[in-house]
């Protein structure tokens, strides 16, 4: 790809330039994106930086290993005046994440080791109980159900005693027979007030014992609800491609077959509603996940390229599987958007590629063939998959699936577990009408590519004589009565 073909990226990069509010409060001072000077902090310590920016201490130490002052400082040690702390680079779009950054393979091995220890403990207890019967001490505290039953019985006995006192001349045995108590309990006794009181007492006890229900802890213990449309995935839509990269011996021998990793993707260029969720194995590569993801923009008559990359937890993973590949991340890492200027066509001058982006220039670059078990992630932190030049798919690592009852072969993954219903792509400008026009490299557009409805497109691109001023960008329009 020549320098004249490096179009569209300056606008995208400038839009992804992070603002100070992504990591820190307005009172903090940043000299460069994702950097923090500790001068204006109330207490210049790593603990204060962590609480101010919302970054775990482990992540701060990982990103400041080359800074001897920060690396040698303790949690409560005051940092020298003028110390600059490097913060983890993030994607432009935010998503409520939690926890610290960890390696997926290490976490899977820890979970497997814990489950193995629990299973061994269970086996020892079962064997010991078979040899020596387990001694069960007498309960001193009655279970909740027994407490409910005793309370209702006492209330029924009290009401029957009052009834008998009001009608002493009536012999219940002669009138109702031997089962007179059960009959009167069903027909006369009202146990509703006592059951409602017991239920309320039970709820109060639970609310007082659960920390997450206490008013001071609701904000930190709860997560924002994830918006998802009804799931329309079927057996035919579970797979789009098969991963046959493993040999016959490796098909079942992978140690990470017990659990799968769930990855959720959004609609292209949007981060509002989920599009699909995939399950992948730790022994598979990111390339297998990329090959499974489908994009509607691949169907458009636009010059396509196989070059792509993923941005995960401050690391670029570049697709280098084909000859003559281009590292698309270099346009982000090596272009200083504060000094970059573009030509009329929106291309970047080749001399500008020798600089360093102040935000993402520190991010390492790895191959897309990296095993998923070897990557570092942060749960629910927004990641980016870019392909076809500038088509962005936001995604995040959602969860680890439940243990598989029977390990499945590697060729059955990636497996789609969720798929949203097809929906209309609204116009990016008015966000009200269906889009029928898409443009690439449009300097008047808020992003690239941009979806237009006909009225919005005419306002920006049609002159007074009704002629389409198509200059410096590519346009594709659907036939009448069709929309994206």
RADATA-V260916 format. One record per residue. N is the residue number from 1. RES is the residue in one small letter. PHI is phi in whole degrees, -180 to 180 (NA if undefined). OMEGA is omega in whole degrees, -180 to 180 (* if undefined). Layout:
n: <N/N>
res: <RES/RES>
phi: <PHI/PHI>
omega: <OMEGA/OMEGA>
This chain:
n: <1/2/3/4/5/6/7/8/9/10/11/12/13/14/15/16/17/18/19/20/21/22/23/24/25/26/27/28/29/30/31/32/33/34/35/36/37/38/39/40/41/42/43/44/45/46/47/48/49/50/51/52/53/54/55/56/57/58/59/60/61/62/63/64/65/66/67/68/69/70/71/72/73/74/75/76/77/78/79/80/81/82/83/84/85/86/87/88/89/90/91/92/93/94/95/96/97/98/99/100/101/102/103/104/105/106/107/108/109/110/111/112/113/114/115/116/117/118/119/120/121/122/123/124/125/126/127/128/129/130/131/132/133/134/135/136/137/138/139/140/141/142/143/144/145/146/147/148/149/150/151/152/153/154/155/156/157/158/159/160/161/162/163/164/165/166/167/168/169/170/171/172/173/174/175/176/177/178/179/180/181/182/183/184/185/186/187/188/189/190/191/192/193/194/195/196/197/198/199/200/201/202/203/204/205/206/207/208/209/210/211/212/213/214/215/216/217/218/219/220/221/222/223/224/225/226/227/228/229/230/231/232/233/234/235/236/237/238/239/240/241/242/243/244/245/246/247/248/249/250/251/252/253/254/255/256/257/258/259/260/261/262/263/264/265/266/267/268/269/270/271/272/273/274/275/276/277/278/279/280/281/282/283/284/285/286/287/288/289/290/291/292/293/294/295/296/297/298/299/300/301/302/303/304/305/306/307/308/309/310/311/312/313/314/315/316/317/318/319/320/321/322/323/324/325/326/327/328/329/330/331/332/333/334/335/336/337/338/339/340/341/342/343/344/345/346/347/348/349/350/351/352/353/354/355/356/357/358/359/360/361/362/363/364/365/366/367/368/369/370/371/372/373/374/375/376/377/378/379/380/381/382/383/384/385/386/387/388/389/390/391/392/393/394/395/396/397/398/399/400/401/402/403/404/405/406/407/408/409/410/411/412/413/414/415/416/417/418/419/420/421/422/423/424/425/426/427/428/429/430/431/432/433/434/435/436/437/438/439/440/441/442/443/444/445/446/447/448/449/450/451/452/453/454/455/456/457/458/459/460/461/462/463/464/465/466/467/468/469/470/471/472/473/474/475/476/477/478/479/480/481/482/483/484>
res: <x/x/x/x/x/x/x/x/x/x/x/x/x/x/x/x/x/x/x/x/x/x/x/x/x/x/x/x/x/x/x/x/x/x/x/x/x/x/x/x/x/x/x/x/x/x/x/x/x/x/x/x/x/x/x/x/x/x/x/x/x/x/x/x/x/x/x/x/x/x/x/x/x/x/x/x/x/x/x/x/x/x/x/x/x/x/x/x/x/x/x/x/x/x/x/x/x/x/x/x/x/x/x/x/x/x/x/x/x/x/x/x/x/x/x/x/x/x/x/x/x/x/x/x/x/x/x/x/x/x/x/x/x/x/x/x/x/x/x/x/x/x/x/x/x/x/x/x/x/x/x/x/x/x/x/x/x/x/x/x/x/x/x/x/x/x/x/x/x/x/x/x/x/x/x/x/x/x/x/x/x/x/x/x/x/x/x/x/x/x/x/x/x/x/x/x/x/x/x/x/x/x/x/x/x/x/x/x/x/x/x/x/x/x/x/x/x/x/x/x/x/x/x/x/x/x/x/x/x/x/x/x/x/x/x/x/x/x/x/x/x/x/x/x/x/x/x/x/x/x/x/x/x/x/x/x/x/x/x/x/x/x/x/x/x/x/x/x/x/x/x/x/x/x/x/x/x/x/x/x/x/x/x/x/x/x/x/x/x/x/x/x/x/x/x/x/x/x/x/x/x/x/x/x/x/x/x/x/x/x/x/x/x/x/x/x/x/x/x/x/x/x/x/x/x/x/x/x/x/x/x/x/x/x/x/x/x/x/x/x/x/x/x/x/x/x/x/x/x/x/x/x/x/x/x/x/x/x/x/x/x/x/x/x/x/x/x/x/x/x/x/x/x/x/x/x/x/x/x/x/x/x/x/x/x/x/x/x/x/x/x/x/x/x/x/x/x/x/x/x/x/x/x/x/x/x/x/x/x/x/x/x/x/x/x/x/x/x/x/x/x/x/x/x/x/x/x/x/x/x/x/x/x/x/x/x/x/x/x/x/x/x/x/x/x/x/x/x/x/x/x/x/x/x/x/x/x/x/x/x/x/x/x/x/x/x/x/x/x/x/x/x/x/x/x/x/x/x/x/x/x/x/x/x>
phi: <NA/-81/-67/-72/-92/-82/-95/74/-73/-58/-68/-66/-64/-65/-71/-92/-64/-71/-99/-68/-76/-67/-119/-144/-81/-68/-76/-79/-115/-117/-83/-139/-59/64/-129/-133/-91/-85/-62/-92/-74/-63/-131/-77/-125/-64/-64/-69/-62/-62/-72/-71/-94/71/-115/-60/-61/-63/-69/-62/-68/-66/-85/-122/-66/-85/-98/-63/-66/-74/-65/-89/-77/-81/-65/-103/-75/-75/-80/-62/-62/89/-66/-110/-106/-81/-102/-63/-64/-124/-73/-68/-90/-94/-151/-64/-100/-153/80/-112/-74/-145/-86/-61/-63/-63/-66/-64/-68/-66/-64/-64/-66/-65/-65/-66/-66/-65/-66/-67/-64/-64/-65/-65/-67/-65/-67/-67/-69/-70/-76/-125/-55/-69/-81/-108/-68/-65/-69/-94/-115/-69/-64/-62/-63/-65/-63/-62/-64/-64/-65/-67/-65/-64/-66/-65/-64/-66/-68/-66/-66/-66/-66/-66/-70/-76/-126/-72/-81/-90/-93/-65/-69/-69/-81/-117/91/-68/-92/-68/-66/-62/-67/-69/-62/-71/-98/-113/-71/-112/-99/-62/-60/-70/-67/-64/-65/-66/-64/-65/-62/-64/-65/-65/-65/-64/-64/-77/-91/-81/-68/-67/-91/-72/-56/-74/-113/-64/-66/-87/-97/-104/-119/-67/-66/-91/-79/-138/-81/-57/-80/-116/-70/-124/-63/-73/-101/-70/-131/-110/-155/-112/-93/-109/-75/-84/-77/-65/-74/-86/-60/-117/-89/-66/-72/-102/-83/-74/-130/-112/-103/-95/-124/-105/-113/-99/-63/-57/76/-130/-139/-110/-121/-71/-100/-160/-129/-118/-106/-128/-97/-66/-81/-86/-102/-64/-63/-64/-69/-63/-65/-82/-74/-101/-133/-68/-70/-70/-87/-79/-77/-129/-55/-103/-136/-86/-70/-161/-157/-120/-116/-131/51/79/-129/-94/-116/-98/-81/-118/-82/-118/-71/70/-69/-115/-81/-66/-70/-63/-69/-93/-77/-107/-111/-84/-67/-72/-114/-72/-126/-117/-81/-64/-85/88/-87/-93/-68/-63/-67/-78/-78/-91/-88/-143/-72/-66/-97/-110/-69/-88/-76/-72/-123/-131/-88/-71/-85/-67/-64/-65/-68/-98/-91/-97/-136/-130/-60/68/-81/-69/-118/-132/-117/-115/-147/53/90/-153/-92/-102/-118/-84/-152/-152/-82/-85/-170/-102/-72/-66/-58/-78/-64/-129/-57/-102/-67/-64/-67/-86/-124/-64/-125/-81/-108/-145/-146/-80/-69/-60/-134/-82/-85/-78/-63/-72/-95/-88/55/-132/-104/-63/-90/-125/-129/-129/-125/-124/73/-85/-72/-89/-88/-75/-156/-138/-74/-124/-98/-121/-89/-55/-62/-67/-66/-65/-64/-96/-130/-115/-83/-66/-84/85/-91/-81/-87/-88/-145/86/-147/-110/-122/-135/-123/-77/-63/-57/65/-125/-151/-75>
omega: <-178/-179/179/-179/-179/-177/173/-171/-180/-179/180/-179/-179/177/-179/177/-173/176/-173/-176/-180/-175/-168/179/-176/-179/180/-177/179/179/176/177/180/173/-177/173/-171/-174/-173/177/180/176/-174/178/177/179/178/177/-180/-179/-179/-176/-178/-179/178/-180/179/178/177/180/180/-178/179/179/-179/177/-174/-179/-178/-178/-178/-176/174/-177/-177/179/178/179/-180/179/179/179/179/-179/177/178/180/176/-178/172/-175/-178/-178/174/-176/179/-180/178/-180/179/-179/177/-175/-179/178/180/178/179/178/178/179/179/178/178/178/179/178/179/178/177/178/-180/179/180/178/179/179/180/177/180/-180/-180/-178/180/179/-180/180/-179/175/179/-178/177/-175/-179/178/177/178/-177/180/180/179/179/179/178/179/179/179/180/177/178/178/179/180/178/180/-179/-177/-177/-177/176/-176/-179/178/-176/-174/-179/-177/-180/-175/-179/180/-179/179/178/-180/-172/-171/-173/177/-179/-178/-180/-178/178/177/179/180/178/178/176/179/178/178/179/-180/-179/179/-178/-179/-179/-176/-179/178/-174/-177/-174/-177/-175/-176/-177/-177/177/178/179/179/-179/179/175/178/-178/-179/180/177/-180/179/-178/-179/-177/172/177/-180/178/-180/-178/-179/176/-178/179/-179/-175/-177/-172/-178/-179/-177/-179/-175/179/176/179/-180/-180/-178/180/175/175/-179/177/-177/179/-178/-178/-179/175/-176/176/-178/171/178/179/180/-180/178/-178/175/178/177/177/180/-179/-179/-177/177/-179/-180/-180/177/179/-178/179/-178/180/-174/176/-179/-178/180/175/173/175/-174/175/176/180/176/176/-171/177/-179/-175/-178/-179/179/-179/176/178/-179/-180/180/178/177/-176/-170/-180/175/-175/178/-179/-175/174/-177/177/-179/180/179/-179/179/177/-173/-178/-179/-179/-180/-178/-180/178/-177/-178/-172/179/-179/-175/176/-179/178/-178/177/177/177/177/179/178/-176/-178/176/-177/171/-172/176/174/-175/175/-176/170/-179/178/-180/177/-175/177/-175/172/176/-180/177/177/-169/-173/170/-177/177/179/180/178/177/180/-179/-180/-178/-177/178/179/-1/-178/-180/180/179/177/-180/179/179/-177/-180/175/-178/179/-179/-178/-177/-179/-178/-176/177/-180/177/-177/176/-179/176/179/-179/-177/178/-174/179/179/-179/-6/-178/177/-179/161/-177/180/-179/179/180/-179/-174/-169/-179/-178/-176/180/178/-180/-180/-179/-179/-178/176/177/-178/-177/173/-177/179/177/179/179/174/179/-180/*>
